[in-house]
Amino acid sequence: MDEVDFRHELCANMRGNKVYPSKKDLERESPCTKECGIVLVEVRFIRQVRKDKFDKYLEEYAKEMLKNEGKQKSILKPQKPLAKVVQSRANKKI
């Protein structure tokens, strides 16, 4: 994490602060680290303060996918090769 963010903005920044998965990622995304410095931080789970609704989202998504399953299959049916389509149209009498 950027050291300036850690020392001065961690508790005051209303938009939050980024914690990067690696030093390399931080240096790539935030070139000011040469001046600002880098600190290693630890994120620790304490408790859940609001239950997520992710299970409900997944359930609705699965229902939607099942509802559209027939439509998706029709789109994915194999098509005739273009050469055969052109040949069959050329053989039709006008």
Number of C-alpha atoms within 10 A of each C-alpha: 23 26 17 16 20 18 10 10 15 15 11 10 10 8 8 11 15 12 17 15 9 10 15 10 12 18 17 10 10 13 11 14 18 10 10 13 14 18 14 12 12 6 6 6 5 6 6 7 6 6 6 9 8 9 9 10 11 11 11 12 12 12 12 11 13 12 11 11 11 10 11 12 10 9 9 8 8 8 8 8 8 9 8 10 11 10 10 10 10 10 8 7 5 5
